[in-house]
Amino acid sequence: MNQGKGIIFIAIVIIPLLFGGFVLTSSFDHGRWSRDAEYDDIGYFLRAYYRAEAIRAEGIVGGLKSYWEDPSHSPYANLVATAGFLVFGYHNWAPLIANFVLLIGVAAIAFFHFPWRHRWQGLLAVLGILLTPTMYKAVEQFRPDFAFGWVLALSSSLIYRSLAESSRRLWLATAFATAGAFLVKTSTLPLTIVVIGASTFFGLLRGGWNPRKPLRTLPKFGVPLIKIFGLALLVMLPHYIRSAVNIFRYIQLVVFDPEESAIWSIDLDLVDRIGAYLWGPWAWRIALPHLWLALGCIAVGTILAFLAKNRTQQGRMIHWCLMILISYAVVTINGEKTAFLGLPFFIMSLAAALESAAFLTQHTFKQQGAVIVKNGALVTFLASCLLLFTPTKNAFHWHERSEPHSMIRSEANRELILSTGALEAKKKFWRPPRVYFAANETMEARQIEWISLLENLPVDSFCNTRLKTLEDQIPLINAADYTVAAPASSLMREPRFPTDFTHDEVMEYLRSSDQFQEAASFEPLPGVVYYLFENTWANYPAATMEPGPGFSPMETDGEEFWFWTDKSATMWVTNPYDEPITVGWRAKITLGDLDARLTISTDKNPEKSTEYRHITGEQFIEPTVALQLEEKETVGIQLTYHGTPLRSPVESRDLCVRVHNCWLGYESYFSPDSLDLSLSQIAHELGKTRNR
């Protein structure tokens, strides 16, 4: 490897990986990742977890099918997190390691996209851009916003260069960068359209297009425009065909729906709104003071481009300034304010500063013999400041900022999982306990779900923060095995979501009903108390099941199992009560064969059978039709094994079953069309059953 290639490899591979490893190790030791994942990270992790499970089960076809059924608003984040889980397994750090591709991509942009005079200057630029608060956060936060900001900046620059400077060789990279800008995070579609449209328009103007004579001057741009946007459209079309309705519905909801907008908007006066991303708390959290250094470098570069009378550089710097102003205007006008929403503005400024610094390395400027900037002296000075200042600021100050509260939060959520009896429920019911979060703040449903998956103690946790009244929540409370509730005084912030205003009503309802009893309480912080209420009517046995002909018992680890002695067997289901009931049932089937086939029917409706194909190993069987039992009626459930051409004869111990006891069926088991009982009727039946 020659010296030039060695510098390139160090700049775009070694440095990003070392930097990412240092930041992540520090974070796991005493920073954000010293506790469990939380907030938006979990949303991306959960969707990627289920996507990876689909790929493991059915291969690439299963993954594509899963994506079509449940597309992500960020194909980039979903792809990276899924790849991380498939390669490294299910760990908090797996998606973060996979996301190092972002660091490599940013290093490649900094090194190759800007015209450095010497490669060592490009190397220094990579160091300088990585060691900014923005890139530190890019390692610690698994959000597509960082990748979106860089891809948007790259695509806008490439579009401008392709049109204004007739750089036809860039059209392929421009097309893929443009498609990436539309795909990395689709919920930012309005900003993407504005920036890409403005870059195209300004590039056409600088390239010679005359708006007064559009048809006469446009033809020379026709081919590059068709190539760039045609290919970009082909790349992003499949996702938008599937997700267009969801994307536009989300934008309409967040931007135009007054109730939803009010949840996220922050009321600021004019000065605070203008300064929100220039000197406000959101800028300090993720961009300052490096943002000010970048804006200063842009100003110097723009002035010197005009002093040098370099028309090409003048156009580039004007273009960058316009894109910075547009991104700043969009994030400032937006009523919602978080540090991450300002990333397009922050990253556009960093990219423009690189453009300015690269230009400074190319020229010697003299004005009245007093001002001389030669061979990147300014770049060296600024980068040295970043190198000396950044590690102290980021690696220590930001890491320790919110650790105590979040650590306690994680511990409380883990304690809640154990309090639900997840392990016992898994053995008894063969399904996760259902937990409804009427209060969803410090103790949070998605974090519970993620922790439970990592610990192999699944908990089916769910919430709906948009329910406005207690009556809206009662069906969810009744359908759950447990409900997490808290008084309004336990809120750590001002009420924002509709459910925040119902906390006290929910607590009163749970405490006044005989259906619920307090199972545990948690105090993640002084004065912040959460309560876990058990639904004592949930999953009450409605029928009994016994093995019939074709089964022989087998003891395994103290739990009773049965195995087939032939290719078919029967389970007897009995309604012990003096009135009809509707029940659901579940079985765990263990087959030693690959690709086996099994049918299940009842002697009550033998013509209606359920067929299961491609069974291998252990599989849960849960028919989708509720079983109707008259008073004192006994019904036989027939399980018939059809085998596989791969093996014969059948060995009895290859066919094992443990049939889950019957329960009153309700919506979480069956589709509404298959039910004869409503939730309220089922609750009534359960009450009568308990009184017996």
N, C-alpha and C positions, 0 to 999 in steps of 0.2 A: 504494500500500500504506500503510494507516494505521499509527500507531505501535504499536498492540497486535499487529497481524499481523506487523509487522517484528520485534518482540521474539520472537514465537513462532518465526518462520523462523530467526532467529539462534540461538535456544536449541536447537531440535531438528534443524537441518540444518547451519548454518555452523559452530557450535562443535564438534559431533561430527566433521565432516569435517576441520576444521583440526587437531583433537586427534589423530585417527587418522593423518593425514598426517605430523604432527610425529613421533609415536612410531615409525611405520613407517620414515620416512626415517632417523631416528636409529638404528634397529635395523639397517637395511641398511648404514649407514655403519660402525658399529663394534659392533654387537650380535648378537643371535641370528641374524638373517637376513643377516649378512655371509658366512655359509657356506651349504651346502645344507640343504634340509629334512631333518628326521630324526624318529625316534620316531613318536608317534601322528599327527603331521601327515601323514606319508607315507601312512599307511593310508587317510586320507580323500582325499588327493590322487590316489592310484592308482585307487581305485574311481571317483572323479569323472572321471578321465581316460578310462577305458574307457566310462563312461556318456556323456561328451561325444562320444567317437568314434562310439558307436551313434547318437546324435542326428544327427551330421553325415552319417552314412551313410544312415539310414532315416527321419530326421525325428523328430517327437514320438512316433510309434508305435514306432519303434525304441528310443527312450529308455524308454518305458513297458515294452516287452518286456524290455529289459535290466534294469530295476528289478525286474520280477516274477521274473526268473530269478536275480537276485543282489541281494536287498534289503539296504539298509544298516541298521545298528543305530541310526543317527542320520539320519533323513530330512532334518532341517534342514541338517546339515553336508554331506550329499551334494548337496542342492539348491543350496546357496550355492556350493560349490566347482565344481559342474558349470556353473552360470551364469557364474562367474568365468572358467572356461576358454573357454566359448563366446563371451563378450564380448571378453575381453582376450587370448586365446590361451594357449598352454601355457607359463606362467612361474610361478616360485615365488610371486610377489607377486599373481597373479591372484585366487586364493581369498581372500587377505588383504584386498584392496581390496573384493571383493564382501561380505566379512564386516563392512564398515562399516555395513551395515544393522542390526547388533547395537547399535552405538553410537547410531544414530538412534533405535532402539527404546528403549534405556535412557534416552536424553534425553527422549523422549516420556513415558515412565512417570514420570520424576522431575518433569517439568513439569506434566503434566495429572492424574495420578492422586492427587496430594496437594493439599490445600486451602490453597495459598499466599494470603496476604492481598493481596500485590502481585505483578505479573508479574516485576518485577526480582528478587524473592526466588526465584521459580522458576528464573530465569536463573542466579542464584548457586548454587542447588542443583544444576543441571546441571553447572556448572563443578566444584563440590565433589565430586560423585559420580564424574565422569570422571577427576579427578585423584587417584585412589586407586591403590594398588599393584594391586588386583584388576582395575581397568579397563585399566591399562597392560598387564597380562598378557593381557587379553582381545584386545588388538590383536596382540600378538606370538605368541600361541599359537592355532593353528587347532583349537580344541576346542569341542565342543558344550556342555561343562559350564557355561560362562559363560552362554550363552543359556538353558540349562535352569534355572539358578539364578534368573534374572530372571523367566522365564515361570512358574516354580513359585511364586515370591513373589507375582507379580501375580494368578495364578489363585486362590491361597488367600485373598488379600485381597478379590478380587471376589466369591468365593463367600460369604465371611462377610458382606460388605455386602449382597449380594442377599437373604440369608436373615434376618440379624439386623436390618437397617435397612429392609427391604422396598423396596430399590432395584430395582424391576422393570425400569426402563429399561436396566439393566446386563446383562440376561440374555444378550443376543447376544454382547457382548464377553466375558462370563464363560464362555460355552460354547466360544468359539474359544480363549480362554486355557487352559481346562481341557484341550481337545484337544491344544493345543501342549505342555502339560506332559507329556502321555503320549507325544508324538511326537518331541520334540526329541532325547531320548536314551532309548531304550527299555530299555537295560540298567539304568537306575535305577528301574525299575518299582516295586520294593518301597517305596522312599522316597516316590515320587509317590503311591502308594495311601494310605500312612499320612498324609501331609500333607493331601491332598485330603479324605480321610475325616474327619480331625480337624477341619478347617475347616468341613466340612459339619455335623458333629455340634455343634460349638460355636456355629455360626451358628444352627442350629435352636433350641438352648437359649436363646440370647440373644433370639431372635425370638418366644419364647413357647411353644415345644413342650414338653410335659410328658411325660417318660419314663414317669411312673406312669400316664398316660392317653394312650398314644401314638396310638391310633386316633381319639380324639376331637379331639386338637389338631393332628394331622398334615395333615388335608385342605387347610388354607389354604396349606400349602407344596407341595402336590402339583403345581400348575401350574408354578411356577418350577423345581422339581426336574426335572420331565419335560422342560421346555424346555432347561434347561442341559445335563443329562446325556444327553438324547436326541440333541440336535444334536452334542454332543461325540463321542458314540458313532458317529454317522454319518460324521463327519470322519475319525476314526482307525480305523474298522473295516476298510477295505481293507488297510491296512498290517498290522494285527494278524491278519487272516485268513491272509495270506501268511507272516507272520513269527512267529506265536505259538509254534510248535514251537521255532524257533531261540532266541527270547527266553527261554522257560522252561528250555530246555536249558542256556543260558549261565548263568542264575541258579542253577540246580541245581548246575552244575559248579563255579562260583566259590564259592558259599555252603556247599554241603553235601558236595562231594567233598573228602575230607581231603587227598589228594595235591595237588590243584590249589590248594586254600586255603593249604596250607603253602608254596607257591611265593611267594605274594604277601604273606602275613601277616608282621607284624613283632612280635617278642616284647617287650612293654613291661611295666614294673611299673605298679602302679595310679596312682601320681602322674604318671608320664610319659604314661600313656594319657589321664588326665583333662586334662592340660595340652597334649596334642599340638596341638590347634587353638586354644588360648588363648594360650600363650606358647612353644610348641615351635617347632622349625625349620620345620615346614610352615606355621605361622601367620606366621612372620617372612618367609618367601619370598613370600607373596602377599597378606597382609592387614594386618599390623601396621606401625605403631602405630594405624592408622586404625580397626581393629576396636575397640580400646579406647575411642577417641573416640566411635564409634558406640554402644557399649554404655553409655557414660556419658550420652550424649544420650537414649538410650531410658529409662534410669533417671530422669533429670530429668523427661522428658515424662510418664512414668507417674505419678510422684509428684504433679506439678502437675495432672494430669487428675483425680486424686482430690481434691486441694485445691480445685479449681474445681467439684467435684461435677458434672462433665460426664459423664453416663452413656454417651453415644454414644462419646466419646473413651476412656472407661474400657474399654468393650468392645473397641474397636479395639486399644488397647495391650495388654490381656490376651491378645487373640488373637495379636498379634505375638510376645509373650513366649512363648506356648505353642508357636508354630511354630518359634521359635528353639531352644527346649529340645528339641523333637522332632528337628529336623535335627541339632542338636549330639549328641544321644544316639545317633542312627543312625550318624553318621560316627565317633563315638568307640568304640562297641561293635564296629564293623567292624574286623577284624584287619588289613586292608590299610590302609596309610597312605601317601598322597601328598598334596601340597599341593592338587591339583585335586579330590580327593574331599571336601575341606572346603568347597568353593565354595557348596553349598546353605546351609550355616551362615553363611558370611561374607556372602553376598549377602542372605540373609534379615535379617541384622543391619543391613546398610546400608539396606535398604528400610524397616525399622522405625524407623531413625534419621531418615529423611526424613519419615515419618509424625509422629514426635515433634516434629521441627523445624517442620513446617508448622503443627502445633497451637500451638506457641509464638508463631508470628507472628500468630495470630488473637486472642490474649487478653492482658490485663494482669492479673498475679497480685499480690496483696498478702497478706502474712501477718505480722501484728503490726507492720506498717509498715516492715519491714526488708528484705524481698525483693521486688524488682520486676524483672520481665522484660517488656519492651515492644517491640512491633513488630519482632520478629526480631533484637534486638540480639545474642542468643546465637548465632543462626544466622549472622549476619554475622561474629562473632568466630571461630567454628569454621571457617567456609569460608575466611576469610582465612588461618588457620593452615595449612589444606590447600594453598592456593594458593602460599604461601611455602615450605612444607616439601617438598611432593611432587616437583616437578621435579628438585631436587637428588638426592633419594634414588633415584628410579626411572630417570631418563634416563641416569645415569652409573653408579651403583653396580651396578645389576642387569644392565645391558647387557653389561658387561665381564666378568662373573663366570666364565663357562665357555667363553669364546671360544677360547683357545689349543687346548685338547683337541679341541673339535669341529671347528675349522678343520683340524687335522692329520688327523682322522678323515675329513673330506670329501676331502682331497687323496689320502689312501691309497685310498679307494674309487674315485676317478677313475683313479688309476694302475692299479688292478686291472682296470677295464673295458678299458683299452688293452692290458693284459697278456694278456687272453683272446683278443686278436686279433679283437675284435668287428667291426671294419671288414672285415678279410679274410674272416672267417666269413660275413659278410653277402653278400659277393660270391661266395664259393665255394659255400656251402650254401643260401643264400637262406632262412636261418632264423637266429635268434639262437643263440649258443653257450649251452649249458645249464651253469649253475654251481650246485653244491650247497654250502651253507655248513654244514659240520660244526661250525665255530666261528662263532657269530653274536653278536658283542658289539660290539667296536670297529669291525670290518668287518662290515657289516650288510646282509642280503640285500635288504630293502625299499628301503634307500637306493640300493643298486646299481641296482635296477630303475628307480627314479624318475630318477636321474641319466642312465641310459642312454636313457630315453625322451626326456628333454629334449635330449640331445645327438644324437638320431637314430642311436644305436648300440645297438640293443636287446640286452639280455642277459637270458636267461631264468634269473633267480636264484630259488632256493627253499631253504627250510630246514624242519626239524621239530624244535623244541626239546624235544618230549615223548618222544622215542625213548630208551629206557633202556639199550640194549645196542649193541655194535658190530654184531652180527648184524642188528639192526633197520635199521641205516643202510647196510649193504652194498648192497642193491638200489638205493638212491638214488645211492650213490657210483658204481656201475657204469652207471647210466643217464645220468650227467652227463658232459659233455665235460671239465669241470674241477671240482675240489673244493677248497674253502678250509678249511684246518685250522690248528690252533694247539695247542701244548702247554698243559697245565693251568696252567703258571706264567705264561702270558700273560693269564690272566683278571684283570680289574681290579676284581673284586668277589668276594664269597664265592660258591661254587657254589650255584646256585638251581635251574636247570632240569635235567631228567634228562640231557640231552646234555652238560652241564658236567662230568659225572663220567666221560665216555668220551673226553675229548680225547686223552689219552696213548695209549689203545688205537687210536684212529683214525690218529694219526700213525704209530704202529708198523706198522699194516696198510698204509698208503699207501707207506711207505718200503721195506717188505719185499717188495712185489709188483712183478713185471716189467711189470704192466699200467699202472703210474703212474710218471711222472717229474716231478721238481720243475721247474716252469716259471718261478717267480718267488717272491720273498719280500718282505715289507713290514714296516717297523718304524714304525708310526704314533706310538709313544711309546717312550722308552728302556726296554728290557727287554720290550716287548710286540711279539712277532714273529708274523706270520701267513704261511702258506705256501700257494702256489697249485700244485696238482698237476694235470698234464694226463693225461687218460685216453687212452692211445695206441691203444686198441682202438675208441674211439668213432667212429662214422661211417666205418668202413673200407669202401671201395668193394666191392660184392658183385657187380655186373654192369656191363656197358658199354651205352651208348646211342649210336645213330647215326641221322642223318636218312635217311628212306626216300623213296618216291615222294610228290610233292606239295610237297616242301621245296626251297628254293633258299637258299644261304648268303648272309649279309650281314654285313659287318664293321662293328662299332660300337664306337668307343673301345677298340680292341684286343681286344675280347671277341667271341667267335663267337656269332652269332644265326642263326636261320633264319626265313623267312617263307613263307606259303602261296602257291602259284601257282594253287591251285584251292580249292574249298570243303571239301576234305578232304585229310589228309596222314597219313603213317605214321612212327612212330619205332620203330626196331628195338632190342629189348632182348635181350642175349645173356648167358647164364650161361657163363662161361669154365671152370668147374670140373667135376670128374668126379663130382659128387654134387649132389642137389637142394638148392636154397636158397629161402628166402622173402625177398622184397625189398619195399621201399617206394620210391616215386619221387615226384618233385615237378616241376612245370613252372610257369613264369611266362608267362602269356598276355597279350598286348597287343592289344586290339581297338579300332578307331577308332569303332565304332558304339555308340550308346546302346541299352541294353536288349537286347543280343544274347543268343543262346542257343547253347550248345555241348554236344555229347555226346562222351564218351570211352568207348571199348570196346577189347577185345583180340580178335585173331583166334583166341585160345584159347577164350574164352568170349564170342562175339559177342552172345549174347542178354542178357548182363549188362552194361549200360551205365550210366554215371554222367552225369547231366544237370546242367548249370549254367545258370541263368537270370540275367537282369538284369546281364550283364557289361558293364562300361564301363571304358575306360582299361586299367590294369594290374591283374591279379588272379592270385593264386597258386592253382594247381590241385593238390590233394593227395587222390587217391582214398582212400576209407576201407576198401578191400578190399586185402589184401596180395596180391602177385603171386607165384604158385608157379611156379618154373622147374625143370625136370628138368635132368640133367647135359647140358651143351653145347647146351641148347635155346635157340632164338631165337624171341621172340614179338613180334608187331607191335602197337603201340598206335595205334589210329586216333582222330584228332581230327576231328570233323565240325562245320563251321560252318553254322548254320541261318539266320544273318542276322537282319534286323529289317525290318519294313515301313517303317521311317523312311527307309532309304536303299538304293539299288541303282543300278548294279551294284557289286560288291565290287572294291575296289582291293587288289592283292596286298600292298602295303606297309602296309595297315591291319591285316593279320593276321600278327603276329610272335610267335615263341615261342622261349624258351630253356628246354630241358628239363633239370632238375636230375638229375645222375647218380643211379643206383640205390644204395640202401644196404640193409643188412640191416634188416628191419622189426622194431620192438619197441614197447613199450607207449606211448611218447610219440606215436607215429604212429597206432596202430590200437587199436581196442577189443579187450579180451581175447578176445572170441568169435571174432575174425577171425585169431587167431594159432595157428600150429601149433608154434611154438617158445617155450619159456620164456626168461626172462632168462639163466639159467645156460647153457642150450643155445646161445643166441645168442653169449654170451661164448666158449663153446667153439668155435663155428664161426669166430668172429673170430680166435681164436688159431691155428686151423688155416690160415685164410686168410693171416695174417701170415707164417706159417712157409713158405708157398709163395713 
